[in-house]
Amino acid sequence: MHRLQDLRQSLPHGGDPVRECDILVVGAGPAGSMAAFTAAPHCDVVVLEKRAHIGVPKQCAEGTSEGLFEKLNIPLNPTWISRKIEFARLISPSRITVDLKDERVKQLKFGYVLERKKFDKGLAELAARKGAEFHLRTQYQGLKREDNHVVVKARQFNEDLTFKAKIVIAADGLMSRVAKDLGIDSTTNLRHLESCCQYEMTGIDRESCIELYFGNEIAPKGYAWIFPKEGDVANVGIGILPTRAEYPAKYYLDKFVNWLGLSGEIVEVNAGGVPVSGPLDQTYDDNLLIAGDAAHMANPISGGGIHTAMLSGKYAGDTARKAVETQSLDKKTLSEYETLWKADFGRELDMSLKGRFILEEFTDEDFDATAQWMNEKGVGQLGAVDLVKFALKRHPTFAVKFASFLTS
Ligand SMILES: Cc1cc2nc3c(=O)[nH]c(=O)nc-3n(C[C@H](O)[C@H](O)[C@H](O)COP(=O)(O)OP(=O)(O)OC[C@H]3O[C@@H](n4cnc5c(N)ncnc54)[C@H](O)[C@@H]3O)c2cc1C
């Protein structure tokens, strides 16, 4: 293997080295670093990241599930965790609260509020220790297929770089360009783009509980959240569907902060988008795998995408490694990747997308009535059949949709 630094030194001044590798990953978020971590012990892996600091700025409320790290066999570094979460609380427009405790919170896949600046970098460090070569402040510019390879152009500071890879893993997030450049349209339709704004605030003393607020005045076709971090710090944020809202996300966030009378100081502002369309129809092609947000794998209801980014990254790394070892870089071989991620979380994304469309039709009265009903029934006792029965009474048309997706 010839690292880029070695190639530069061996060339006469002004030479344009081509760094050949087995797998080129674009993006060092959870999907990209996980792919690199998985493949690097077996193959020559290069990662390009446009940012100077991995994980900075964070564009995330940082909540994720407890079982994820065990499932992926990733040693959970305590410095990645800002707060361990005990349960979730749903709050309706009239402030009826429903506490989801124990098993329920596990199903919702929230177990920690992470410190993503440390977590994203920590994951990259794990991949680097396995042998992956990282290029920071290196922006992917474009690519073309050549014979059985892909030639990638990138810009590092003021320098143009060329890479030649057998497989490219597109892990370049929501605004992904890599897949598009190889002919797979990965643009997120505005109808399926959740727009988010978040303040990290001091002075928010909360239990170890994530709070989710629903209502059409509060967060049109989305929800608002308070995710407590260490001490009195919390992520206070909102996600809305801009196509169904009158104002930008920041307007609703400021209104929400005033409504709750939160008086702490804002120490960080984060904004970003989440693709809530459900996954791309095709997440692989000749020489190409697409993972995480680039493949629209965030959960369409919660907007959570750390878990699917890491899982898809792992499957992409595994599939790419096998393809390199067998020298089969065609889409038929690489389709194995889609089989793997679909078997793991395909149904979760499918169900959530259908659920999202139902929730989008909820009025504020529906949210209140649902919260009241959940408390009367006792959340620990609720099953799918209860949900359908309740929906039947309230909205027969929703109930039919509910029943069809619960049984699909
Ligand atoms: C406000 C907000 C709150 C959220 N809250 C949560 C939450 O609480 N829990 C949860 O699970 N999910 C949450 N999400 C979603 C979550 O952040 C994403 O799903 C997750 O980060 C996806 O990981 P990824 O690796 O696919 O993409 P990203 O984390 O976006 O990483 C992509 C990487 O690619 C790099 N890149 C992009 N273009 C290029 C280029 N041309 N060249 C080189 N590098 C490039 C980027 O710099 C970035 O580092 C939230 C999102 C937002 C916006």
The ligand as an SDF file (V2000), in Angstrom:
LIG
                    3D

 53 58  0  0  0  0  0  0  0  0999 V2000
  -31.1620   18.7790   13.9980 C   0  0  0  0  0  0  0  0  0  0  0  0
  -30.9780   17.3070   13.8300 C   0  0  0  0  0  0  0  0  0  0  0  0
  -31.1930   16.4690   14.9160 C   0  0  0  0  0  0  0  0  0  0  0  0
  -30.9850   15.0870   14.7930 C   0  0  0  0  0  0  0  0  0  0  0  0
  -31.1410   14.3120   15.9030 N   0  0  0  0  0  0  0  0  0  0  0  0
  -30.8890   12.9900   15.8280 C   0  0  0  0  0  0  0  0  0  0  0  0
  -30.9640   12.1730   16.9960 C   0  0  0  0  0  0  0  0  0  0  0  0
  -31.2210   12.6370   18.1070 O   0  0  0  0  0  0  0  0  0  0  0  0
  -30.7140   10.8500   16.8630 N   0  0  0  0  0  0  0  0  0  0  0  0
  -30.3840   10.2820   15.6600 C   0  0  0  0  0  0  0  0  0  0  0  0
  -30.1960    9.0580   15.6050 O   0  0  0  0  0  0  0  0  0  0  0  0
  -30.3010   11.0390   14.5490 N   0  0  0  0  0  0  0  0  0  0  0  0
  -30.5210   12.3800   14.5950 C   0  0  0  0  0  0  0  0  0  0  0  0
  -30.3910   13.1460   13.4700 N   0  0  0  0  0  0  0  0  0  0  0  0
  -29.9850   12.5010   12.2100 C   0  0  0  0  0  0  0  0  0  0  0  0
  -28.4960   12.1220   12.2420 C   0  0  0  0  0  0  0  0  0  0  0  0
  -27.7280   13.2400   12.5840 O   0  0  0  0  0  0  0  0  0  0  0  0
  -28.0800   11.5640   10.8760 C   0  0  0  0  0  0  0  0  0  0  0  0
  -29.0210   10.6060   10.4570 O   0  0  0  0  0  0  0  0  0  0  0  0
  -26.6830   10.9120   10.9100 C   0  0  0  0  0  0  0  0  0  0  0  0
  -25.6910   11.8470   11.2420 O   0  0  0  0  0  0  0  0  0  0  0  0
  -26.3820   10.2880    9.5560 C   0  0  0  0  0  0  0  0  0  0  0  0
  -25.0420    9.8480    9.5210 O   0  0  0  0  0  0  0  0  0  0  0  0
  -24.2620    9.7880    8.1230 P   0  0  0  0  0  0  0  0  0  0  0  0
  -22.9120    9.2840    8.4400 O   0  0  0  0  0  0  0  0  0  0  0  0
  -25.0840    9.1050    7.1300 O   0  0  0  0  0  0  0  0  0  0  0  0
  -24.1870   11.3070    7.6310 O   0  0  0  0  0  0  0  0  0  0  0  0
  -23.4950   12.5690    8.3050 P   0  0  0  0  0  0  0  0  0  0  0  0
  -23.4100   12.4330    9.7710 O   0  0  0  0  0  0  0  0  0  0  0  0
  -24.2100   13.7520    7.7480 O   0  0  0  0  0  0  0  0  0  0  0  0
  -22.0040   12.5290    7.7320 O   0  0  0  0  0  0  0  0  0  0  0  0
  -21.7250   12.8340    6.3800 C   0  0  0  0  0  0  0  0  0  0  0  0
  -20.2970   13.3140    6.3160 C   0  0  0  0  0  0  0  0  0  0  0  0
  -19.9360   13.5070    4.9470 O   0  0  0  0  0  0  0  0  0  0  0  0
  -19.1780   14.6840    4.8340 C   0  0  0  0  0  0  0  0  0  0  0  0
  -19.2880   15.1760    3.4450 N   0  0  0  0  0  0  0  0  0  0  0  0
  -20.3980   15.6560    2.8350 C   0  0  0  0  0  0  0  0  0  0  0  0
  -20.1210   16.0250    1.5670 N   0  0  0  0  0  0  0  0  0  0  0  0
  -18.7930   15.7670    1.3880 C   0  0  0  0  0  0  0  0  0  0  0  0
  -17.8940   15.9820    0.2860 C   0  0  0  0  0  0  0  0  0  0  0  0
  -18.3020   16.5190   -0.8790 N   0  0  0  0  0  0  0  0  0  0  0  0
  -16.5950   15.6180    0.4370 N   0  0  0  0  0  0  0  0  0  0  0  0
  -16.1460   15.0730    1.6130 C   0  0  0  0  0  0  0  0  0  0  0  0
  -16.9590   14.8940    2.6960 N   0  0  0  0  0  0  0  0  0  0  0  0
  -18.2550   15.2290    2.5790 C   0  0  0  0  0  0  0  0  0  0  0  0
  -19.8000   15.6250    5.8540 C   0  0  0  0  0  0  0  0  0  0  0  0
  -18.9350   16.6750    6.2210 O   0  0  0  0  0  0  0  0  0  0  0  0
  -20.0950   14.6750    7.0080 C   0  0  0  0  0  0  0  0  0  0  0  0
  -19.0270   14.5920    7.9010 O   0  0  0  0  0  0  0  0  0  0  0  0
  -30.5970   14.5300   13.5510 C   0  0  0  0  0  0  0  0  0  0  0  0
  -30.4090   15.3700   12.4480 C   0  0  0  0  0  0  0  0  0  0  0  0
  -30.5860   16.7400   12.5770 C   0  0  0  0  0  0  0  0  0  0  0  0
  -30.3520   17.6210   11.3870 C   0  0  0  0  0  0  0  0  0  0  0  0
  1  2  1  0
  2  3  1  0
  2 52  2  0
  3  4  2  0
  4  5  1  0
  4 50  1  0
  5  6  2  0
  6  7  1  0
  6 13  1  0
  7  8  2  0
  7  9  1  0
  9 10  1  0
 10 11  2  0
 10 12  1  0
 12 13  2  0
 13 14  1  0
 14 15  1  0
 14 50  1  0
 15 16  1  0
 16 17  1  0
 16 18  1  0
 18 19  1  0
 18 20  1  0
 20 21  1  0
 20 22  1  0
 22 23  1  0
 23 24  1  0
 24 25  2  0
 24 26  1  0
 24 27  1  0
 27 28  1  0
 28 29  2  0
 28 30  1  0
 28 31  1  0
 31 32  1  0
 32 33  1  0
 33 34  1  0
 33 48  1  0
 34 35  1  0
 35 36  1  0
 35 46  1  0
 36 37  1  0
 36 45  1  0
 37 38  2  0
 38 39  1  0
 39 40  1  0
 39 45  2  0
 40 41  1  0
 40 42  2  0
 42 43  1  0
 43 44  2  0
 44 45  1  0
 46 47  1  0
 46 48  1  0
 48 49  1  0
 50 51  2  0
 51 52  1  0
 52 53  1  0
M  END
$$$$
